[in-house]
Amino acid sequence: MKHLRKIQLMHHLFGKREDHKCGQCSNFREYRYENIYRKCKVYGCTSSEASDWAKSWQACGMFGESYGGVPVIKNRVNLYEKEAEAPIEGQQSLFCEDKQAAAALKERENDG
């Protein structure tokens, strides 16, 4: 999975609601301090710009639905890490798990 924008990830996970915008959703939150901060309760409400949300975005399949799960932002990194764990076919490892292989590599480096 390539890295998706926040709303693209929500659409990937929950589908799209073509007939609604995020700003109309019960999971959409506005916090007013010195500025206005908009967040999605399903994606996660953090004090970071990483969870800022837009009213005008196309709503996801969680539109108007109650959500008691782990915020998506907390699992976002895990979604990409799981995919990155799979080695590419033919890719060589930079790490030598085997002491004998490590010794042979070191010997070649010293000879060169």
C-alpha positions in Angstrom: 0.0 0.0 0.0 1.5 3.3 -1.0 1.2 6.2 1.5 -2.2 7.7 1.2 -3.5 11.1 2.3 -5.6 11.0 5.4 -8.9 11.1 3.6 -7.7 8.6 1.0 -6.9 6.1 3.8 -10.3 6.6 5.3 -11.9 5.9 2.0 -9.7 2.8 1.5 -10.7 1.5 4.9 -14.4 2.4 5.1 -15.5 3.3 1.6 -16.9 6.6 0.3 -20.2 8.4 0.9 -20.6 10.4 -2.3 -23.7 12.2 -1.0 -22.1 13.7 2.1 -19.1 15.8 3.2 -17.0 15.3 6.4 -18.3 18.6 7.9 -21.9 17.1 8.0 -20.8 14.0 9.9 -21.4 13.4 13.6 -17.7 12.3 14.0 -16.5 15.7 12.8 -15.3 17.9 15.6 -14.4 21.6 15.8 -12.2 22.8 18.6 -11.9 26.6 19.2 -8.8 28.0 20.9 -6.8 30.8 19.4 -7.6 29.1 16.1 -10.2 26.6 14.9 -9.0 23.0 14.7 -11.1 20.5 12.8 -10.7 16.8 13.5 -12.3 13.5 12.7 -13.2 11.3 15.7 -12.7 8.1 13.8 -9.3 9.2 12.3 -8.2 10.5 15.7 -8.2 13.8 17.6 -4.6 14.7 18.4 -2.9 18.1 19.2 -0.9 17.7 15.9 -1.5 19.0 12.4 -1.3 15.3 11.4 -4.9 14.8 12.4 -6.3 18.1 11.1 -9.4 17.6 9.0 -11.4 19.5 6.3 -15.1 20.0 6.2 -15.2 19.9 2.5 -13.7 16.4 2.1 -15.9 13.6 0.7 -17.3 11.6 3.6 -16.1 8.1 4.3 -18.3 5.1 5.0 -18.2 5.9 8.8 -20.5 8.9 8.1 -22.9 9.2 11.0 -21.7 5.9 12.4 -20.6 5.5 16.0 -17.0 4.2 16.3 -15.4 2.8 19.4 -12.3 1.3 17.9 -8.7 2.5 17.9 -8.3 5.8 16.1 -7.0 5.2 12.5 -4.0 7.5 13.1 -2.7 5.2 15.8 -2.7 2.2 13.4 -1.6 4.2 10.3 2.1 3.5 10.8 1.3 -0.2 11.4 -0.5 -0.5 8.1 2.6 0.6 6.2 5.1 -1.3 8.4 3.3 -4.6 7.8 3.7 -4.1 4.1 7.3 -3.0 4.3 8.3 -6.2 6.2 8.0 -8.4 3.1 11.3 -8.6 1.3 11.5 -7.8 -2.4 12.4 -10.8 -4.5 16.1 -11.0 -5.1 16.8 -8.3 -2.6 20.1 -8.8 -0.6 20.2 -8.3 3.1 22.5 -5.8 4.7 22.5 -7.7 7.9 24.4 -11.0 8.5 22.5 -13.2 10.9 25.1 -16.0 10.5 28.5 -15.5 12.2 30.3 -17.4 9.5 28.8 -15.2 6.8 29.7 -12.1 8.8 33.3 -13.4 9.2 33.5 -14.1 5.4 32.2 -10.6 4.6 34.8 -9.0 7.0 37.6 -11.1 5.4 36.6 -9.9 1.9 36.5 -6.3 3.1 40.0 -6.7 4.5 41.3 -8.3 1.3 39.9 -5.5 -0.8 
